[in-house]
């Protein structure tokens, strides 16, 4: 009887953990539209792509949910990295939201808020980083999701942007 009761307790605890933790897609489901800064980032990315003879990249809601989820997690749990909060690689997280054969990710952060001109600054930072530049200018990507969040990171206020690319 004691063994059955112990097993029931373990089983019910396991069920509580499984159903209490929201799935990443559900946690970011509210993110459906791009705000002004996110639209400006997309325009700036497409400006860079067209100036290098590449086709424009389109917005993806699923990738935007992945990007927004990651930006939110970085601010909530006070970290700034491509790897997810649990240490898993970014591609595993992105593919939970959107199925793409190829995925890429760029991150950027500005102290303070996302004021006027921040979109150009974000894309400028990415273009000045060889790895990020390669992602922005990859012909293998046709879709992007952008997630911008403002909050506390470290000891100050920050504007954090994640851009998740798929192709």
CORCORKA-V296404 format. One line per field, one symbol per residue. ss: DSSP state (H for helix, E for strand, C for the rest). phi: phi as a letter, one per 20 degrees, with the letter a starting at -180 (. if undefined). A space follows every 50 residues. Layout:
ss=???
phi=???
This chain:
ss=CHHHHHHHHHHHHHHHHHHHCCCHHHHCCCCCCCCHHHHHHHHHHHHHHH HCCCCCCEECHHHHHHHHHHHHHHHHCCCCCCCCCCCCCHHHHHHHHCCC CCEEEEEEEEECCCCCCHHHHHHHHHHCCHHHHHHHCCCCCCEEEEEEEE EEECCEEEEEEEEEEEC
phi=.fffffffffffffffffeeeffgfffdffedceegffffffffffffff fdmdffdefcffffffffgfgfffffdlbcafffgenffgffffffdbec fdcbbccbbcfnddegnffffffffffedgffgffgdfffdccbcccdcd aecmdbebddcdcddcb
